[in-house]
Amino acid sequence: MPQKDPCQKQACEIQKCLQANNYIESKCQAVIEELRKCCARYPKGRSLVCSGFEKEENQTLKSPAK
């Protein structure tokens, strides 16, 4: 049986928040920050949820300033 993703709960909370707020990210910053904190507690590769989140963060950091 696969091990449960340690940050799955936070990812689900983000989805619930976004749905409840018409996908306006700014209204869900606290929930997004909780996922960031969770991901920081685990080594890379431990959480499938975090692997997608880390890729998104890296792209944001590498984007040229406009």
N, CA, C and O atoms as a Tripos MOL2 file, in Angstrom:
@<TRIPOS>MOLECULE
protein
  264   263    66     0     0
PROTEIN
NO_CHARGES

@<TRIPOS>ATOM
      1 N           0.8450   -1.1900    0.0000 N.3       1 MET1
      2 CA          0.0000    0.0000    0.0000 C.3       1 MET1
      3 C           0.8870    1.2490    0.0000 C.2       1 MET1
      4 O           1.7810    1.3610    0.8390 O.2       1 MET1
      5 N           0.6600    2.1870   -0.9200 N.am      2 PRO2
      6 CA          1.4990    3.3900   -0.9600 C.3       2 PRO2
      7 C           1.3220    4.2350    0.3000 C.2       2 PRO2
      8 O           0.2500    4.2950    0.9020 O.2       2 PRO2
      9 N           2.4190    4.8780    0.6640 N.am      3 GLN3
     10 CA          2.3850    5.7320    1.8500 C.3       3 GLN3
     11 C           1.5950    7.0030    1.5430 C.2       3 GLN3
     12 O           1.6770    7.5440    0.4410 O.2       3 GLN3
     13 N           0.8380    7.4680    2.5190 N.am      4 LYS4
     14 CA          0.0230    8.6780    2.3460 C.3       4 LYS4
     15 C           0.9310    9.8990    2.1800 C.2       4 LYS4
     16 O           1.9380   10.0370    2.8740 O.2       4 LYS4
     17 N           0.5640   10.7650    1.2650 N.am      5 ASP5
     18 CA          1.3290   11.9920    1.0340 C.3       5 ASP5
     19 C           1.1930   12.8870    2.2640 C.2       5 ASP5
     20 O           0.0770   13.2050    2.6740 O.2       5 ASP5
     21 N           2.3110   13.2950    2.8520 N.am      6 PRO6
     22 CA          2.2410   14.0810    4.0970 C.3       6 PRO6
     23 C           1.6130   15.4670    3.9430 C.2       6 PRO6
     24 O           1.1820   16.0620    4.9310 O.2       6 PRO6
     25 N           1.5580   15.9820    2.7270 N.am      7 CYS7
     26 CA          1.0070   17.3250    2.5110 C.3       7 CYS7
     27 C          -0.3000   17.3090    1.7220 C.2       7 CYS7
     28 O          -0.7530   18.3510    1.2480 O.2       7 CYS7
     29 N          -0.9010   16.1430    1.5830 N.am      8 GLN8
     30 CA         -2.1540   16.0150    0.8360 C.3       8 GLN8
     31 C          -3.2590   16.8690    1.4520 C.2       8 GLN8
     32 O          -4.0330   17.5050    0.7360 O.2       8 GLN8
     33 N          -3.3270   16.8790    2.7750 N.am      9 LYS9
     34 CA         -4.3740   17.6490    3.4610 C.3       9 LYS9
     35 C          -4.3050   19.1290    3.0790 C.2       9 LYS9
     36 O          -5.3310   19.7480    2.7950 O.2       9 LYS9
     37 N          -3.0990   19.6920    3.0730 N.am     10 GLN10
     38 CA         -2.9390   21.1120    2.7410 C.3      10 GLN10
     39 C          -3.3110   21.3670    1.2840 C.2      10 GLN10
     40 O          -3.9080   22.3970    0.9680 O.2      10 GLN10
     41 N          -2.9630   20.4410    0.3990 N.am     11 ALA11
     42 CA         -3.3130   20.6080   -1.0200 C.3      11 ALA11
     43 C          -4.8290   20.6090   -1.1990 C.2      11 ALA11
     44 O          -5.3690   21.3900   -1.9830 O.2      11 ALA11
     45 N          -5.5090   19.7300   -0.4670 N.am     12 CYS12
     46 CA         -6.9810   19.6950   -0.5440 C.3      12 CYS12
     47 C          -7.5930   20.9810    0.0010 C.2      12 CYS12
     48 O          -8.5860   21.4780   -0.5300 O.2      12 CYS12
     49 N          -6.9950   21.5140    1.0630 N.am     13 GLU13
     50 CA         -7.4920   22.7700    1.6340 C.3      13 GLU13
     51 C          -7.3560   23.9160    0.6360 C.2      13 GLU13
     52 O          -8.2260   24.7830    0.5610 O.2      13 GLU13
     53 N          -6.2640   23.9210   -0.1320 N.am     14 ILE14
     54 CA         -6.0930   24.9560   -1.1600 C.3      14 ILE14
     55 C          -7.2060   24.8390   -2.1960 C.2      14 ILE14
     56 O          -7.8030   25.8440   -2.5820 O.2      14 ILE14
     57 N          -7.4850   23.6300   -2.6440 N.am     15 GLN15
     58 CA         -8.5370   23.4350   -3.6380 C.3      15 GLN15
     59 C          -9.8890   23.9080   -3.1150 C.2      15 GLN15
     60 O         -10.6400   24.5770   -3.8250 O.2      15 GLN15
     61 N         -10.1900   23.5570   -1.8780 N.am     16 LYS16
     62 CA        -11.4630   23.9960   -1.2770 C.3      16 LYS16
     63 C         -11.5410   25.5120   -1.2040 C.2      16 LYS16
     64 O         -12.5680   26.1070   -1.5320 O.2      16 LYS16
     65 N         -10.4460   26.1320   -0.7710 N.am     17 CYS17
     66 CA        -10.4120   27.5890   -0.6380 C.3      17 CYS17
     67 C         -10.5920   28.2610   -1.9970 C.2      17 CYS17
     68 O         -11.3780   29.1980   -2.1400 O.2      17 CYS17
     69 N          -9.8540   27.7710   -2.9920 N.am     18 LEU18
     70 CA         -9.9600   28.3700   -4.3260 C.3      18 LEU18
     71 C         -11.3740   28.2370   -4.8850 C.2      18 LEU18
     72 O         -11.9090   29.1850   -5.4600 O.2      18 LEU18
     73 N         -11.9730   27.0730   -4.7180 N.am     19 GLN19
     74 CA        -13.3390   26.8800   -5.2070 C.3      19 GLN19
     75 C         -14.3160   27.8160   -4.5020 C.2      19 GLN19
     76 O         -15.2120   28.3760   -5.1330 O.2      19 GLN19
     77 N         -14.1390   27.9800   -3.2050 N.am     20 ALA20
     78 CA        -15.0430   28.8300   -2.4230 C.3      20 ALA20
     79 C         -14.8680   30.3190   -2.7450 C.2      20 ALA20
     80 O         -15.7690   31.1230   -2.5070 O.2      20 ALA20
     81 N         -13.6910   30.6770   -3.2900 N.am     21 ASN21
     82 CA        -13.3890   32.0860   -3.5570 C.3      21 ASN21
     83 C         -13.2100   32.3800   -5.0480 C.2      21 ASN21
     84 O         -12.4560   33.2760   -5.4260 O.2      21 ASN21
     85 N         -13.9090   31.6200   -5.8850 N.am     22 ASN22
     86 CA        -13.8660   31.8470   -7.3370 C.3      22 ASN22
     87 C         -12.4420   31.8880   -7.8910 C.2      22 ASN22
     88 O         -12.1400   32.6740   -8.7880 O.2      22 ASN22
     89 N         -11.5760   31.0400   -7.3520 N.am     23 TYR23
     90 CA        -10.1960   30.8820   -7.8140 C.3      23 TYR23
     91 C          -9.3710   32.1650   -7.7360 C.2      23 TYR23
     92 O          -8.4980   32.4030   -8.5710 O.2      23 TYR23
     93 N          -9.6510   32.9780   -6.7400 N.am     24 ILE24
     94 CA         -8.8660   34.1940   -6.5050 C.3      24 ILE24
     95 C          -7.7820   33.8240   -5.4930 C.2      24 ILE24
     96 O          -8.0390   33.7180   -4.2940 O.2      24 ILE24
     97 N          -6.5460   33.6280   -6.0130 N.am     25 GLU25
     98 CA         -5.4450   33.1560   -5.1710 C.3      25 GLU25
     99 C          -5.1780   34.0500   -3.9680 C.2      25 GLU25
    100 O          -4.8340   33.5560   -2.8940 O.2      25 GLU25
    101 N          -5.3290   35.3340   -4.1320 N.am     26 SER26
    102 CA         -5.0100   36.2580   -3.0470 C.3      26 SER26
    103 C          -5.8550   35.9900   -1.7930 C.2      26 SER26
    104 O          -5.4350   36.3080   -0.6800 O.2      26 SER26
    105 N          -7.0350   35.4110   -1.9750 N.am     27 LYS27
    106 CA         -7.8940   35.1110   -0.8260 C.3      27 LYS27
    107 C          -7.4870   33.8160   -0.1220 C.2      27 LYS27
    108 O          -8.0310   33.4840    0.9310 O.2      27 LYS27
    109 N          -6.5430   33.0940   -0.6940 N.am     28 CYS28
    110 CA         -6.1380   31.8060   -0.1340 C.3      28 CYS28
    111 C          -4.6580   31.7830    0.2600 C.2      28 CYS28
    112 O          -4.0810   30.7050    0.4110 O.2      28 CYS28
    113 N          -4.0520   32.9240    0.4220 N.am     29 GLN29
    114 CA         -2.6210   32.9770    0.7190 C.3      29 GLN29
    115 C          -2.2540   32.2420    2.0080 C.2      29 GLN29
    116 O          -1.2030   31.6060    2.0660 O.2      29 GLN29
    117 N          -3.0790   32.3140    3.0200 N.am     30 ALA30
    118 CA         -2.7760   31.6360    4.2890 C.3      30 ALA30
    119 C          -2.7320   30.1230    4.0960 C.2      30 ALA30
    120 O          -1.8740   29.4470    4.6640 O.2      30 ALA30
    121 N          -3.6470   29.5960    3.3020 N.am     31 VAL31
    122 CA         -3.7040   28.1550    3.0520 C.3      31 VAL31
    123 C          -2.5110   27.7370    2.1860 C.2      31 VAL31
    124 O          -1.9230   26.6800    2.4130 O.2      31 VAL31
    125 N          -2.1580   28.5510    1.2100 N.am     32 ILE32
    126 CA         -1.0090   28.2750    0.3480 C.3      32 ILE32
    127 C           0.2690   28.2750    1.1810 C.2      32 ILE32
    128 O           1.1490   27.4400    0.9720 O.2      32 ILE32
    129 N           0.3680   29.1970    2.1120 N.am     33 GLU33
    130 CA          1.5460   29.2590    2.9870 C.3      33 GLU33
    131 C           1.6620   28.0010    3.8490 C.2      33 GLU33
    132 O           2.7690   27.5380    4.1230 O.2      33 GLU33
    133 N           0.5330   27.4510    4.2740 N.am     34 GLU34
    134 CA          0.5570   26.2030    5.0500 C.3      34 GLU34
    135 C           1.1420   25.0640    4.2170 C.2      34 GLU34
    136 O           1.8830   24.2350    4.7450 O.2      34 GLU34
    137 N           0.8210   25.0120    2.9330 N.am     35 LEU35
    138 CA          1.4020   23.9860    2.0710 C.3      35 LEU35
    139 C           2.9000   24.2160    1.9230 C.2      35 LEU35
    140 O           3.6800   23.2650    1.9660 O.2      35 LEU35
    141 N           3.3070   25.4630    1.7500 N.am     36 ARG36
    142 CA          4.7510   25.7690    1.6590 C.3      36 ARG36
    143 C           5.4770   25.2720    2.9080 C.2      36 ARG36
    144 O           6.5410   24.6610    2.8100 O.2      36 ARG36
    145 N           4.9030   25.5320    4.0720 N.am     37 LYS37
    146 CA          5.5140   25.0940    5.3360 C.3      37 LYS37
    147 C           5.5970   23.5740    5.4000 C.2      37 LYS37
    148 O           6.6120   23.0210    5.8240 O.2      37 LYS37
    149 N           4.5410   22.9050    4.9830 N.am     38 CYS38
    150 CA          4.5330   21.4490    4.9790 C.3      38 CYS38
    151 C           5.6270   20.9290    4.0540 C.2      38 CYS38
    152 O           6.3830   20.0330    4.4300 O.2      38 CYS38
    153 N           5.7120   21.4740    2.8700 N.am     39 CYS39
    154 CA          6.7190   21.0200    1.9030 C.3      39 CYS39
    155 C           8.1380   21.2420    2.4240 C.2      39 CYS39
    156 O           9.0310   20.4380    2.1570 O.2      39 CYS39
    157 N           8.3420   22.3140    3.1570 N.am     40 ALA40
    158 CA          9.6670   22.6080    3.7030 C.3      40 ALA40
    159 C          10.0870   21.5830    4.7610 C.2      40 ALA40
    160 O          11.2790   21.4080    5.0180 O.2      40 ALA40
    161 N           9.1140   20.9080    5.3720 N.am     41 ARG41
    162 CA          9.4250   19.9230    6.4170 C.3      41 ARG41
    163 C           9.8890   18.5840    5.8730 C.2      41 ARG41
    164 O          10.4450   17.7780    6.6190 O.2      41 ARG41
    165 N           9.6700   18.3290    4.5780 N.am     42 TYR42
    166 CA          9.9760   17.0190    4.0050 C.3      42 TYR42
    167 C          11.0100   17.1360    2.8990 C.2      42 TYR42
    168 O          11.0410   18.1320    2.1770 O.2      42 TYR42
    169 N          11.8600   16.1190    2.7610 N.am     43 PRO43
    170 CA         12.8610   16.1450    1.6860 C.3      43 PRO43
    171 C          12.2010   16.0630    0.3140 C.2      43 PRO43
    172 O          11.0990   15.5310    0.1730 O.2      43 PRO43
    173 N          12.8840   16.5920   -0.6880 N.am     44 LYS44
    174 CA         12.3580   16.5300   -2.0610 C.3      44 LYS44
    175 C          12.0660   15.0840   -2.4180 C.2      44 LYS44
    176 O          12.8350   14.1830   -2.0840 O.2      44 LYS44
    177 N          10.9540   14.8690   -3.0970 N.am     45 GLY45
    178 CA         10.5750   13.5350   -3.5140 C.3      45 GLY45
    179 C           9.6930   12.7990   -2.5180 C.2      45 GLY45
    180 O           9.1010   11.7780   -2.8660 O.2      45 GLY45
    181 N           9.5930   13.2840   -1.3050 N.am     46 ARG46
    182 CA          8.7800   12.6190   -0.2780 C.3      46 ARG46
    183 C           7.2970   12.8640   -0.5140 C.2      46 ARG46
    184 O           6.4690   12.0000   -0.2270 O.2      46 ARG46
    185 N           6.9610   14.0380   -1.0370 N.am     47 SER47
    186 CA          5.5650   14.4120   -1.2600 C.3      47 SER47
    187 C           5.3240   14.6850   -2.7370 C.2      47 SER47
    188 O           5.9520   15.5700   -3.3190 O.2      47 SER47
    189 N           4.4240   13.9340   -3.3370 N.am     48 LEU48
    190 CA          4.0690   14.1620   -4.7390 C.3      48 LEU48
    191 C           3.4280   15.5450   -4.8990 C.2      48 LEU48
    192 O           3.6780   16.2370   -5.8860 O.2      48 LEU48
    193 N           2.6150   15.9380   -3.9400 N.am     49 VAL49
    194 CA          1.9770   17.2580   -3.9590 C.3      49 VAL49
    195 C           3.0410   18.3570   -4.0270 C.2      49 VAL49
    196 O           2.9110   19.3090   -4.7960 O.2      49 VAL49
    197 N           4.0770   18.2170   -3.2290 N.am     50 CYS50
    198 CA          5.1230   19.2450   -3.1680 C.3      50 CYS50
    199 C           5.9580   19.2890   -4.4400 C.2      50 CYS50
    200 O           6.4590   20.3520   -4.8060 O.2      50 CYS50
    201 N           6.1180   18.1680   -5.1160 N.am     51 SER51
    202 CA          6.9340   18.1720   -6.3250 C.3      51 SER51
    203 C           6.3270   19.1080   -7.3700 C.2      51 SER51
    204 O           7.0610   19.8350   -8.0380 O.2      51 SER51
    205 N           5.0210   19.1040   -7.5210 N.am     52 GLY52
    206 CA          4.3680   20.0220   -8.4490 C.3      52 GLY52
    207 C           4.4420   21.4610   -7.9720 C.2      52 GLY52
    208 O           4.6010   22.3830   -8.7710 O.2      52 GLY52
    209 N           4.3270   21.6440   -6.6840 N.am     53 PHE53
    210 CA          4.3850   22.9710   -6.0900 C.3      53 PHE53
    211 C           5.7870   23.5570   -6.2410 C.2      53 PHE53
    212 O           5.9260   24.7440   -6.5340 O.2      53 PHE53
    213 N           6.8310   22.7400   -6.0440 N.am     54 GLU54
    214 CA          8.2100   23.2060   -6.1740 C.3      54 GLU54
    215 C           8.5140   23.6250   -7.6040 C.2      54 GLU54
    216 O           9.1970   24.6260   -7.8220 O.2      54 GLU54
    217 N           8.0140   22.8700   -8.5870 N.am     55 LYS55
    218 CA          8.2330   23.2280   -9.9920 C.3      55 LYS55
    219 C           7.6150   24.5840  -10.2870 C.2      55 LYS55
    220 O           8.2280   25.4130  -10.9610 O.2      55 LYS55
    221 N           6.4050   24.8180   -9.7880 N.am     56 GLU56
    222 CA          5.7210   26.0960  -10.0030 C.3      56 GLU56
    223 C           6.5120   27.2380   -9.3740 C.2      56 GLU56
    224 O           6.6650   28.2970   -9.9830 O.2      56 GLU56
    225 N           7.0160   27.0280   -8.1570 N.am     57 GLU57
    226 CA          7.7800   28.0650   -7.4610 C.3      57 GLU57
    227 C           9.0660   28.3890   -8.2160 C.2      57 GLU57
    228 O           9.4330   29.5580   -8.3370 O.2      57 GLU57
    229 N           9.7590   27.3590   -8.7270 N.am     58 ASN58
    230 CA         10.9940   27.5770   -9.4710 C.3      58 ASN58
    231 C          10.7390   28.3790  -10.7350 C.2      58 ASN58
    232 O          11.5380   29.2510  -11.0750 O.2      58 ASN58
    233 N           9.6580   28.1110  -11.4340 N.am     59 GLN59
    234 CA          9.3260   28.8580  -12.6410 C.3      59 GLN59
    235 C           9.0310   30.3000  -12.3110 C.2      59 GLN59
    236 O           9.4250   31.1960  -13.0570 O.2      59 GLN59
    237 N           8.3480   30.5470  -11.2090 N.am     60 THR60
    238 CA          8.0390   31.9080  -10.7910 C.3      60 THR60
    239 C           9.3210   32.6720  -10.4900 C.2      60 THR60
    240 O           9.4600   33.8330  -10.8730 O.2      60 THR60
    241 N          10.2630   32.0210   -9.8020 N.am     61 LEU61
    242 CA         11.5190   32.6670   -9.4460 C.3      61 LEU61
    243 C          12.3940   32.9450  -10.6660 C.2      61 LEU61
    244 O          13.1400   33.9240  -10.6820 O.2      61 LEU61
    245 N          12.3090   32.0880  -11.6890 N.am     62 LYS62
    246 CA         13.1430   32.2440  -12.8720 C.3      62 LYS62
    247 C          12.5330   33.1650  -13.9100 C.2      62 LYS62
    248 O          13.2210   33.5620  -14.8500 O.2      62 LYS62
    249 N          11.2740   33.5150  -13.7730 N.am     63 SER63
    250 CA         10.6170   34.3850  -14.7530 C.3      63 SER63
    251 C          11.2640   35.7610  -14.7680 C.2      63 SER63
    252 O          11.5360   36.3310  -13.7110 O.2      63 SER63
    253 N          11.5130   36.2990  -15.9540 N.am     64 PRO64
    254 CA         12.0900   37.6430  -16.0180 C.3      64 PRO64
    255 C          11.1130   38.6960  -15.5160 C.2      64 PRO64
    256 O           9.9010   38.5760  -15.6950 O.2      64 PRO64
    257 N          11.6540   39.7160  -14.8930 N.am     65 ALA65
    258 CA         10.8130   40.8140  -14.3950 C.3      65 ALA65
    259 C          10.2340   41.5780  -15.5660 C.2      65 ALA65
    260 O          10.9080   41.8060  -16.5710 O.2      65 ALA65
    261 N           8.9860   41.9670  -15.4290 N.am     66 LYS66
    262 CA          8.3370   42.7170  -16.5180 C.3      66 LYS66
    263 C           7.9910   44.1040  -16.0540 C.2      66 LYS66
    264 O           7.4380   44.8920  -16.8220 O.2      66 LYS66
@<TRIPOS>BOND
     1     1     2 1
     2     2     3 1
     3     3     4 2
     4     3     5 am
     5     5     6 1
     6     6     7 1
     7     7     8 2
     8     7     9 am
     9     9    10 1
    10    10    11 1
    11    11    12 2
    12    11    13 am
    13    13    14 1
    14    14    15 1
    15    15    16 2
    16    15    17 am
    17    17    18 1
    18    18    19 1
    19    19    20 2
    20    19    21 am
    21    21    22 1
    22    22    23 1
    23    23    24 2
    24    23    25 am
    25    25    26 1
    26    26    27 1
    27    27    28 2
    28    27    29 am
    29    29    30 1
    30    30    31 1
    31    31    32 2
    32    31    33 am
    33    33    34 1
    34    34    35 1
    35    35    36 2
    36    35    37 am
    37    37    38 1
    38    38    39 1
    39    39    40 2
    40    39    41 am
    41    41    42 1
    42    42    43 1
    43    43    44 2
    44    43    45 am
    45    45    46 1
    46    46    47 1
    47    47    48 2
    48    47    49 am
    49    49    50 1
    50    50    51 1
    51    51    52 2
    52    51    53 am
    53    53    54 1
    54    54    55 1
    55    55    56 2
    56    55    57 am
    57    57    58 1
    58    58    59 1
    59    59    60 2
    60    59    61 am
    61    61    62 1
    62    62    63 1
    63    63    64 2
    64    63    65 am
    65    65    66 1
    66    66    67 1
    67    67    68 2
    68    67    69 am
    69    69    70 1
    70    70    71 1
    71    71    72 2
    72    71    73 am
    73    73    74 1
    74    74    75 1
    75    75    76 2
    76    75    77 am
    77    77    78 1
    78    78    79 1
    79    79    80 2
    80    79    81 am
    81    81    82 1
    82    82    83 1
    83    83    84 2
    84    83    85 am
    85    85    86 1
    86    86    87 1
    87    87    88 2
    88    87    89 am
    89    89    90 1
    90    90    91 1
    91    91    92 2
    92    91    93 am
    93    93    94 1
    94    94    95 1
    95    95    96 2
    96    95    97 am
    97    97    98 1
    98    98    99 1
    99    99   100 2
   100    99   101 am
   101   101   102 1
   102   102   103 1
   103   103   104 2
   104   103   105 am
   105   105   106 1
   106   106   107 1
   107   107   108 2
   108   107   109 am
   109   109   110 1
   110   110   111 1
   111   111   112 2
   112   111   113 am
   113   113   114 1
   114   114   115 1
   115   115   116 2
   116   115   117 am
   117   117   118 1
   118   118   119 1
   119   119   120 2
   120   119   121 am
   121   121   122 1
   122   122   123 1
   123   123   124 2
   124   123   125 am
   125   125   126 1
   126   126   127 1
   127   127   128 2
   128   127   129 am
   129   129   130 1
   130   130   131 1
   131   131   132 2
   132   131   133 am
   133   133   134 1
   134   134   135 1
   135   135   136 2
   136   135   137 am
   137   137   138 1
   138   138   139 1
   139   139   140 2
   140   139   141 am
   141   141   142 1
   142   142   143 1
   143   143   144 2
   144   143   145 am
   145   145   146 1
   146   146   147 1
   147   147   148 2
   148   147   149 am
   149   149   150 1
   150   150   151 1
   151   151   152 2
   152   151   153 am
   153   153   154 1
   154   154   155 1
   155   155   156 2
   156   155   157 am
   157   157   158 1
   158   158   159 1
   159   159   160 2
   160   159   161 am
   161   161   162 1
   162   162   163 1
   163   163   164 2
   164   163   165 am
   165   165   166 1
   166   166   167 1
   167   167   168 2
   168   167   169 am
   169   169   170 1
   170   170   171 1
   171   171   172 2
   172   171   173 am
   173   173   174 1
   174   174   175 1
   175   175   176 2
   176   175   177 am
   177   177   178 1
   178   178   179 1
   179   179   180 2
   180   179   181 am
   181   181   182 1
   182   182   183 1
   183   183   184 2
   184   183   185 am
   185   185   186 1
   186   186   187 1
   187   187   188 2
   188   187   189 am
   189   189   190 1
   190   190   191 1
   191   191   192 2
   192   191   193 am
   193   193   194 1
   194   194   195 1
   195   195   196 2
   196   195   197 am
   197   197   198 1
   198   198   199 1
   199   199   200 2
   200   199   201 am
   201   201   202 1
   202   202   203 1
   203   203   204 2
   204   203   205 am
   205   205   206 1
   206   206   207 1
   207   207   208 2
   208   207   209 am
   209   209   210 1
   210   210   211 1
   211   211   212 2
   212   211   213 am
   213   213   214 1
   214   214   215 1
   215   215   216 2
   216   215   217 am
   217   217   218 1
   218   218   219 1
   219   219   220 2
   220   219   221 am
   221   221   222 1
   222   222   223 1
   223   223   224 2
   224   223   225 am
   225   225   226 1
   226   226   227 1
   227   227   228 2
   228   227   229 am
   229   229   230 1
   230   230   231 1
   231   231   232 2
   232   231   233 am
   233   233   234 1
   234   234   235 1
   235   235   236 2
   236   235   237 am
   237   237   238 1
   238   238   239 1
   239   239   240 2
   240   239   241 am
   241   241   242 1
   242   242   243 1
   243   243   244 2
   244   243   245 am
   245   245   246 1
   246   246   247 1
   247   247   248 2
   248   247   249 am
   249   249   250 1
   250   250   251 1
   251   251   252 2
   252   251   253 am
   253   253   254 1
   254   254   255 1
   255   255   256 2
   256   255   257 am
   257   257   258 1
   258   258   259 1
   259   259   260 2
   260   259   261 am
   261   261   262 1
   262   262   263 1
   263   263   264 2
@<TRIPOS>SUBSTRUCTURE
     1 MET1         2 RESIDUE 1 A MET
     2 PRO2         6 RESIDUE 1 A PRO
     3 GLN3        10 RESIDUE 1 A GLN
     4 LYS4        14 RESIDUE 1 A LYS
     5 ASP5        18 RESIDUE 1 A ASP
     6 PRO6        22 RESIDUE 1 A PRO
     7 CYS7        26 RESIDUE 1 A CYS
     8 GLN8        30 RESIDUE 1 A GLN
     9 LYS9        34 RESIDUE 1 A LYS
    10 GLN10       38 RESIDUE 1 A GLN
    11 ALA11       42 RESIDUE 1 A ALA
    12 CYS12       46 RESIDUE 1 A CYS
    13 GLU13       50 RESIDUE 1 A GLU
    14 ILE14       54 RESIDUE 1 A ILE
    15 GLN15       58 RESIDUE 1 A GLN
    16 LYS16       62 RESIDUE 1 A LYS
    17 CYS17       66 RESIDUE 1 A CYS
    18 LEU18       70 RESIDUE 1 A LEU
    19 GLN19       74 RESIDUE 1 A GLN
    20 ALA20       78 RESIDUE 1 A ALA
    21 ASN21       82 RESIDUE 1 A ASN
    22 ASN22       86 RESIDUE 1 A ASN
    23 TYR23       90 RESIDUE 1 A TYR
    24 ILE24       94 RESIDUE 1 A ILE
    25 GLU25       98 RESIDUE 1 A GLU
    26 SER26      102 RESIDUE 1 A SER
    27 LYS27      106 RESIDUE 1 A LYS
    28 CYS28      110 RESIDUE 1 A CYS
    29 GLN29      114 RESIDUE 1 A GLN
    30 ALA30      118 RESIDUE 1 A ALA
    31 VAL31      122 RESIDUE 1 A VAL
    32 ILE32      126 RESIDUE 1 A ILE
    33 GLU33      130 RESIDUE 1 A GLU
    34 GLU34      134 RESIDUE 1 A GLU
    35 LEU35      138 RESIDUE 1 A LEU
    36 ARG36      142 RESIDUE 1 A ARG
    37 LYS37      146 RESIDUE 1 A LYS
    38 CYS38      150 RESIDUE 1 A CYS
    39 CYS39      154 RESIDUE 1 A CYS
    40 ALA40      158 RESIDUE 1 A ALA
    41 ARG41      162 RESIDUE 1 A ARG
    42 TYR42      166 RESIDUE 1 A TYR
    43 PRO43      170 RESIDUE 1 A PRO
    44 LYS44      174 RESIDUE 1 A LYS
    45 GLY45      178 RESIDUE 1 A GLY
    46 ARG46      182 RESIDUE 1 A ARG
    47 SER47      186 RESIDUE 1 A SER
    48 LEU48      190 RESIDUE 1 A LEU
    49 VAL49      194 RESIDUE 1 A VAL
    50 CYS50      198 RESIDUE 1 A CYS
    51 SER51      202 RESIDUE 1 A SER
    52 GLY52      206 RESIDUE 1 A GLY
    53 PHE53      210 RESIDUE 1 A PHE
    54 GLU54      214 RESIDUE 1 A GLU
    55 LYS55      218 RESIDUE 1 A LYS
    56 GLU56      222 RESIDUE 1 A GLU
    57 GLU57      226 RESIDUE 1 A GLU
    58 ASN58      230 RESIDUE 1 A ASN
    59 GLN59      234 RESIDUE 1 A GLN
    60 THR60      238 RESIDUE 1 A THR
    61 LEU61      242 RESIDUE 1 A LEU
    62 LYS62      246 RESIDUE 1 A LYS
    63 SER63      250 RESIDUE 1 A SER
    64 PRO64      254 RESIDUE 1 A PRO
    65 ALA65      258 RESIDUE 1 A ALA
    66 LYS66      262 RESIDUE 1 A LYS
